[in-house]
Amino acid sequence: MANITAAMVKALREKTGAGMMDCKKALVEANGDEEKAIEILRKKGLSKAAKKADRNAAEGRVEIYITPDYKKGSIVEVNCETDFVAKTDEFVEFVSETVKVINTNDINDVESLNKAPFGEGTFEEELKVKIAKIGENIVVRRMATIKAPENGIVNGYIHAGGKVGVLVAAACDKPETCEAIKDTLRDIAMHIAAMKPQYLSPESVPADVIEKEKEIAKAQLLKEGKPENIIDKIIPGKIKKVFQEICATEQEYVKAENKETVAEALEKAAKKVGGSAKLVDFVRFEVGEGLVKNACSMADEVAAALK
């Protein structure tokens, strides 16, 4: 039997994050072979993680990654059970590495992500190890990647410690314009994080949504006693106001000095170098959107994290 030293145990623990006794037992079972010991720990990690798979994961973090040339951006939401864990350095780093893998490999679904290389194995293997080590269920809930047009740029913004993330893409008339609007595009991503538009522009609003808004507007006008013969003339103005609420390009820009829209603010930035630009896409993720969260106090979160 191989002599299992403290240095060997320490080295294995640093590589796997497993407990000291688990590392020692794995090394004994593997007769001192570190690679075999890692495999043993991974298998045990899979077993431990499976027990946590049905636990509610509605906290977590959103992270973005944008390529150095600002031509492609990816965003991911990774959920865990408590806000306490979501703020730990280990979880933050894991989510950051995850979105880089998504971006580098053009991954757009969890199944493909699970098979992707990650660390010393696949992402799925590493995820199971993280679940076993951290002690909470961890779920990659959703992801997206947007690419800039041929003459275009992508930028983004992370808000509130990873609670909200936004990616925005714009088309430009020339490369110089893309460079000129880079900071404004990030500010627009910040605007979208705060104002939560549902659609990019009036052209992107589904026809059934517009018809429903027209029905609502007509019902309101009839209730107000407006004559039916002028209702049809009023409704377009009502729909325009709806667009100003739900469309990113039509919203009043939060950093505007003269009540300009987001689209106008972007065009204004482009004109400074004699160019033109327009928004073409955006993605906004907010942690836990649509999920039922556990009612959990900070004391509960600490207790859960220590299990």
C-alpha positions as CSV (number, residue, x, y, z in Angstrom):
1,M,0.0,0.0,0.0
2,A,1.3,3.5,-0.9
3,N,2.3,5.9,1.8
4,I,-0.4,8.7,1.8
5,T,1.3,11.9,2.9
6,A,-0.2,15.1,4.2
7,A,1.2,16.8,1.1
8,M,-0.6,14.4,-1.2
9,V,-3.9,15.0,0.6
10,K,-3.4,18.7,0.5
11,A,-2.6,18.7,-3.2
12,L,-5.7,16.6,-4.0
13,R,-7.9,18.9,-1.9
14,E,-6.7,21.9,-3.7
15,K,-7.5,20.3,-7.1
16,T,-10.9,19.0,-6.2
17,G,-12.2,21.1,-3.3
18,A,-13.3,17.9,-1.5
19,G,-12.9,17.5,2.2
20,M,-9.6,16.4,3.8
21,M,-10.9,13.0,4.9
22,D,-12.6,12.4,1.6
23,C,-9.3,13.1,-0.2
24,K,-7.4,10.8,2.1
25,K,-9.9,8.0,1.7
26,A,-9.8,8.4,-2.1
27,L,-6.0,8.3,-2.2
28,V,-6.0,5.2,-0.1
29,E,-8.6,3.5,-2.4
30,A,-6.5,4.6,-5.4
31,N,-3.3,3.4,-3.8
32,G,-1.8,6.9,-4.1
33,D,-2.7,7.5,-7.7
34,E,-3.9,11.1,-7.8
35,E,-5.7,10.7,-11.1
36,K,-7.6,7.7,-9.9
37,A,-8.4,9.5,-6.7
38,I,-9.8,12.4,-8.6
39,E,-12.0,10.0,-10.5
40,I,-13.2,8.4,-7.3
41,L,-14.1,11.8,-5.8
42,R,-15.9,12.8,-9.0
43,K,-18.0,9.7,-8.8
44,K,-18.8,10.4,-5.2
45,G,-19.6,13.9,-6.2
46,L,-22.1,12.7,-8.7
47,S,-23.8,10.6,-6.0
48,K,-24.0,13.5,-3.5
49,A,-25.2,15.9,-6.2
50,A,-28.0,13.7,-7.2
51,K,-29.5,13.9,-3.7
52,K,-29.7,17.7,-4.2
53,A,-31.1,17.8,-7.7
54,D,-34.8,18.3,-6.6
55,R,-34.0,21.2,-4.3
56,N,-35.3,24.6,-5.2
57,A,-32.6,26.8,-6.9
58,A,-34.0,30.3,-7.4
59,E,-31.1,32.5,-6.3
60,G,-27.9,32.7,-8.2
61,R,-26.1,35.0,-10.6
62,V,-26.2,36.4,-14.2
63,E,-22.9,36.9,-15.9
64,I,-21.9,38.1,-19.4
65,Y,-18.8,37.7,-21.5
66,I,-18.0,39.9,-24.5
67,T,-15.1,39.1,-26.9
68,P,-12.2,41.6,-27.0
69,D,-13.3,42.8,-30.4
70,Y,-16.9,43.5,-29.1
71,K,-18.3,41.3,-31.9
72,K,-20.0,38.6,-29.8
73,G,-21.5,38.5,-26.3
74,S,-22.9,35.7,-24.2
75,I,-25.0,35.7,-21.1
76,V,-25.9,33.0,-18.7
77,E,-28.1,32.6,-15.6
78,V,-26.8,30.0,-13.1
79,N,-29.1,29.3,-10.1
80,C,-28.3,28.1,-6.6
81,E,-30.5,27.7,-3.5
82,T,-29.3,30.7,-1.4
83,D,-28.1,34.3,-1.9
84,F,-25.4,33.5,0.6
85,V,-23.8,31.0,-1.9
86,A,-24.5,33.2,-4.9
87,K,-22.1,35.8,-3.4
88,T,-19.2,33.5,-2.7
89,D,-16.0,33.8,-4.7
90,E,-16.2,30.2,-5.8
91,F,-19.7,30.5,-7.2
92,V,-18.9,33.8,-8.9
93,E,-15.8,32.4,-10.5
94,F,-17.7,29.2,-11.6
95,V,-20.4,31.3,-13.4
96,S,-17.7,33.5,-15.0
97,E,-15.9,30.5,-16.4
98,T,-19.2,29.0,-17.6
99,V,-20.2,32.0,-19.7
100,K,-16.7,32.0,-21.3
101,V,-17.1,28.4,-22.3
102,I,-20.5,29.2,-23.8
103,N,-19.1,32.1,-25.8
104,T,-15.9,30.3,-27.0
105,N,-17.8,27.2,-28.1
106,D,-20.9,28.9,-29.5
107,I,-23.1,26.8,-27.1
108,N,-26.8,27.6,-26.9
109,D,-28.3,24.8,-24.8
110,V,-27.6,23.0,-21.6
111,E,-27.2,19.6,-23.2
112,S,-24.3,20.9,-25.4
113,L,-22.8,22.7,-22.4
114,N,-22.8,19.6,-20.3
115,K,-20.6,17.9,-23.0
116,A,-18.2,20.8,-23.3
117,P,-14.6,20.6,-22.0
118,F,-14.3,22.3,-18.6
119,G,-11.4,22.0,-16.2
120,E,-10.1,18.5,-16.2
121,G,-13.2,16.9,-17.6
122,T,-16.6,18.0,-19.0
123,F,-18.8,20.8,-17.7
124,E,-21.3,18.2,-16.4
125,E,-18.6,16.5,-14.3
126,E,-17.4,19.8,-12.9
127,L,-20.9,20.9,-12.1
128,K,-21.5,17.8,-10.1
129,V,-18.3,18.3,-8.2
130,K,-19.3,21.9,-7.4
131,I,-22.7,20.7,-6.1
132,A,-21.1,18.2,-3.9
133,K,-18.5,20.7,-2.5
134,I,-20.8,23.7,-2.1
135,G,-23.7,21.6,-0.7
136,E,-26.5,23.2,-2.8
137,N,-28.3,22.4,-6.0
138,I,-26.8,24.4,-8.9
139,V,-28.7,24.7,-12.2
140,V,-27.8,26.4,-15.5
141,R,-31.2,27.9,-16.2
142,R,-30.7,29.7,-19.5
143,M,-28.1,31.2,-21.8
144,A,-27.9,33.3,-25.0
145,T,-25.4,34.7,-27.4
146,I,-25.8,37.6,-29.7
147,K,-23.5,38.6,-32.5
148,A,-22.9,42.0,-34.1
149,P,-23.7,42.6,-37.8
150,E,-20.7,42.9,-40.2
151,N,-20.5,46.6,-39.2
152,G,-21.6,46.4,-35.7
153,I,-20.8,46.1,-32.0
154,V,-21.9,44.3,-28.9
155,N,-21.7,45.6,-25.4
156,G,-23.3,44.8,-22.0
157,Y,-23.8,45.6,-18.4
158,I,-24.1,43.6,-15.1
159,H,-26.1,45.2,-12.3
160,A,-26.6,44.6,-8.6
161,G,-23.9,42.1,-8.1
162,G,-25.0,39.8,-10.9
163,K,-28.7,40.0,-10.2
164,V,-29.4,41.5,-13.7
165,G,-27.4,41.2,-16.9
166,V,-27.9,42.8,-20.3
167,L,-26.3,42.4,-23.7
168,V,-27.0,44.9,-26.5
169,A,-26.1,44.8,-30.2
170,A,-26.0,47.8,-32.7
171,A,-25.4,48.1,-36.4
172,C,-23.1,50.9,-37.6
173,D,-22.3,52.4,-40.9
174,K,-18.6,52.1,-40.4
175,P,-16.0,50.8,-37.9
176,E,-15.3,54.3,-36.6
177,T,-18.9,54.7,-35.6
178,C,-18.8,51.4,-33.6
179,E,-15.9,52.6,-31.6
180,A,-17.6,56.0,-31.0
181,I,-20.8,54.4,-29.6
182,K,-19.2,51.7,-27.5
183,D,-19.7,53.6,-24.2
184,T,-23.2,54.8,-25.1
185,L,-24.1,51.2,-25.9
186,R,-23.0,50.1,-22.4
187,D,-25.1,52.9,-20.9
188,I,-28.1,51.7,-23.0
189,A,-27.6,48.2,-21.6
190,M,-27.7,49.9,-18.1
191,H,-30.9,51.6,-19.1
192,I,-32.4,48.3,-20.2
193,A,-31.4,46.7,-16.9
194,A,-33.4,49.3,-15.1
195,M,-36.4,49.9,-17.3
196,K,-37.1,46.3,-18.4
197,P,-38.4,46.8,-22.0
198,Q,-40.2,43.8,-23.4
199,Y,-39.3,44.3,-27.0
200,L,-36.6,46.0,-29.1
201,S,-38.8,48.3,-31.2
202,P,-42.4,48.8,-32.4
203,E,-41.6,46.6,-35.4
204,S,-40.7,43.7,-33.1
205,V,-44.0,43.8,-31.1
206,P,-46.2,40.8,-32.2
207,A,-49.4,41.7,-34.0
208,D,-51.6,39.9,-31.4
209,V,-50.0,42.1,-28.7
210,I,-50.8,45.3,-30.6
211,E,-54.4,44.1,-31.3
212,K,-54.9,43.3,-27.6
213,E,-53.7,46.8,-26.6
214,K,-56.1,48.3,-29.2
215,E,-58.9,46.4,-27.6
216,I,-58.0,47.6,-24.1
217,A,-57.6,51.2,-25.3
218,K,-61.0,51.1,-27.1
219,A,-62.7,49.7,-24.0
220,Q,-61.1,52.4,-21.8
221,L,-62.2,55.2,-24.2
222,L,-65.8,53.8,-24.4
223,K,-65.9,53.8,-20.6
224,E,-64.8,57.4,-20.6
225,G,-67.7,58.2,-22.8
226,K,-65.7,59.1,-25.9
227,P,-67.9,59.0,-29.1
228,E,-67.2,55.9,-31.2
229,N,-66.6,58.1,-34.3
230,I,-63.4,59.6,-32.9
231,I,-62.1,56.5,-31.0
232,D,-60.3,55.2,-34.1
233,K,-58.4,58.6,-34.3
234,I,-57.4,58.4,-30.7
235,I,-56.2,54.8,-30.6
236,P,-52.9,55.3,-32.6
237,G,-51.8,57.8,-30.0
238,K,-52.6,55.3,-27.2
239,I,-50.6,52.6,-29.0
240,K,-47.6,55.0,-29.4
241,K,-47.6,55.5,-25.6
242,V,-47.6,51.7,-25.2
243,F,-44.6,51.5,-27.4
244,Q,-42.9,54.1,-25.3
245,E,-43.3,51.8,-22.3
246,I,-42.5,48.4,-23.7
247,C,-40.0,49.0,-26.6
248,A,-36.3,49.8,-25.8
249,T,-35.8,52.1,-28.7
250,E,-38.9,54.2,-27.8
251,Q,-38.3,54.5,-24.1
252,E,-37.1,57.8,-22.7
253,Y,-33.4,57.4,-22.2
254,V,-32.6,57.5,-18.5
255,K,-29.4,59.5,-19.0
256,A,-31.0,61.9,-21.5
257,E,-30.9,65.6,-20.8
258,N,-33.6,66.6,-23.3
259,K,-36.1,63.7,-23.0
260,E,-34.6,61.9,-26.0
261,T,-35.4,58.3,-26.7
262,V,-32.9,55.5,-26.5
263,A,-32.8,55.3,-30.3
264,E,-32.1,59.1,-30.5
265,A,-29.4,58.9,-27.9
266,L,-27.6,56.2,-29.9
267,E,-27.9,58.2,-33.1
268,K,-26.6,61.3,-31.4
269,A,-23.5,59.4,-30.3
270,A,-22.9,58.2,-33.8
271,K,-23.3,61.6,-35.4
272,K,-20.4,62.9,-33.3
273,V,-18.1,61.1,-35.8
274,G,-20.4,61.7,-38.8
275,G,-21.9,58.2,-38.7
276,S,-25.2,56.4,-38.0
277,A,-26.2,53.5,-35.7
278,K,-29.3,51.6,-34.6
279,L,-30.1,48.9,-32.1
280,V,-30.6,45.5,-33.6
281,D,-30.9,43.2,-30.6
282,F,-30.8,42.9,-26.8
283,V,-31.1,40.2,-24.1
284,R,-31.9,40.9,-20.5
285,F,-31.7,38.2,-17.8
286,E,-32.8,38.8,-14.2
287,V,-32.0,36.1,-11.6
288,G,-35.1,34.1,-10.6
289,E,-37.5,35.6,-13.1
290,G,-40.7,33.5,-13.0
291,L,-39.3,31.2,-10.3
292,V,-40.8,30.7,-6.8
293,K,-38.2,31.5,-4.2
294,N,-37.8,29.9,-0.8
295,A,-38.6,32.2,2.1
296,C,-35.2,32.0,3.8
297,S,-33.6,34.3,6.4
298,M,-29.9,35.1,6.4
299,A,-29.5,32.7,9.4
300,D,-31.2,30.0,7.3
301,E,-28.8,30.7,4.4
302,V,-25.8,30.4,6.6
303,A,-27.0,27.2,8.1
304,A,-27.7,25.8,4.6
305,A,-24.3,26.8,3.4
306,L,-22.6,25.0,6.3
307,K,-24.3,21.7,5.7
